[in-house]
Each structure stands twice: as structure tokens, then as C-alpha cells.
Amino acid sequence: METGSQRQKRRDGALSTLNMAIDALNLAKEVSSITPAKAAFGSVSILLAMIKVRFLLFCDTTLQIHKQPGFDGQRNGLRRTRVILR
């Protein structure tokens, strides 16, 4: 089983790798003189930044989904199914 410090090191390593890739793509975009290449580098850089943000949001917490069927306020019966994300 993984300890918290090992998990933290892996997360930090993944974040630093993403940061380096984003920086490299931004540099390649600035240096490139070909317009389609600039667009491609910029798009991939934005995509990696979105992945990084999503990773930061879900790296510490586990996504738990609870469904609660039944009448409102009752354990049994019919009602709309609610999905609760924690």
C-alpha cells in the first residue's frame, strides 16, 4: 500500500512534468515561424493545462457517487434519482 509521502512525490512529479511540457510547447509556439504549427502548439498547450487543472481537482479526493431512490424523505418508494458527488 502506498503511503501519503509516496503519493505526494508521484503527484509532484506528474505536475512538474506537465509544467515542463506546457512551458516547452509555449516556447515552441513562440519560436515557430509556421502559422499552422503555432496553432497546434498553442492548442496542445491549452489541452495540457486543462488536464493539469483537472488533475489538481481530483488528485486528493476520491469521487464518490451516491444514488438515492425513493420518495422525497423516505427510504423506499419511487422518486427522482438524485446523484450526489462528494
N, C-alpha and C positions, 0 to 999 in steps of 0.2 A: 504494500500500500504506500502511496506517495505522501510524503509529509508536506506541510504547508510551505516550508522553505524551498523544497524542490519544485513545487508547483509555481511558486513565486519566481524562481530562477528561469523556469521554462517560459512563463508568461513574459518576463522581462526580455528574454532572448527573442521571442517572437515579435514583440513590439519594436525592439531595436532593429530587427531585420526588416520589418515593414517600413520603419522610418528611413532606413538606408535606401531601400528600393524606391520609395517616394522621392527622396532627395535626388537619386540618380536619374530618375525619369524627368524630374523638373529641370535638372542640368542639361540632359539630352535635348529636351524641348527648347531650351534657350540657345543651345549651340547649333542645333539643326537649322539648315537653310532650306530644307524641303518642306513645303507647306503641309502636305498630307502626313508627313512624319511628325510634324509638330502637333497636329490634331490627334494622332494616335498616341503619342507620348502623354499629352495632356489628358486624354480620356482614360488611359490606363492608370495614370497618377491619381485621378479622381476616384476611380474604382477601388484602388488600394486604400485610399483614405477612408472610403466608406466601409471597407472591410475592417479597417483598424478601429473605427468608431464602434462598429457592431461587436467586435471582439472585446473592446473595453466594457461595453454594456453587459455582456454575458459571461465574462471570464470568472467572476467570483460567485455568482449566483447560479443555481440550477433552475431551470424553467419548469415549473410545476403547473399542470393544468388540472383543474377540478371541475367536474360536471355535476350539477345539482338538479336532477329531475324532480318532478312532483309539484303539487300546488304551492303557491307562494306561502311560505311559513310552515309548510308541512313536509314531512319526510317521504310520504307516499302519495300516490295520485299523479295527475298529469299537470304539467305546467311547461312553460317555455324552458328549454335547457339554457342555463347560463354557463358561460365559460369564464373562469376566474384565473388570471395569470398572476403567479406570485414569484 
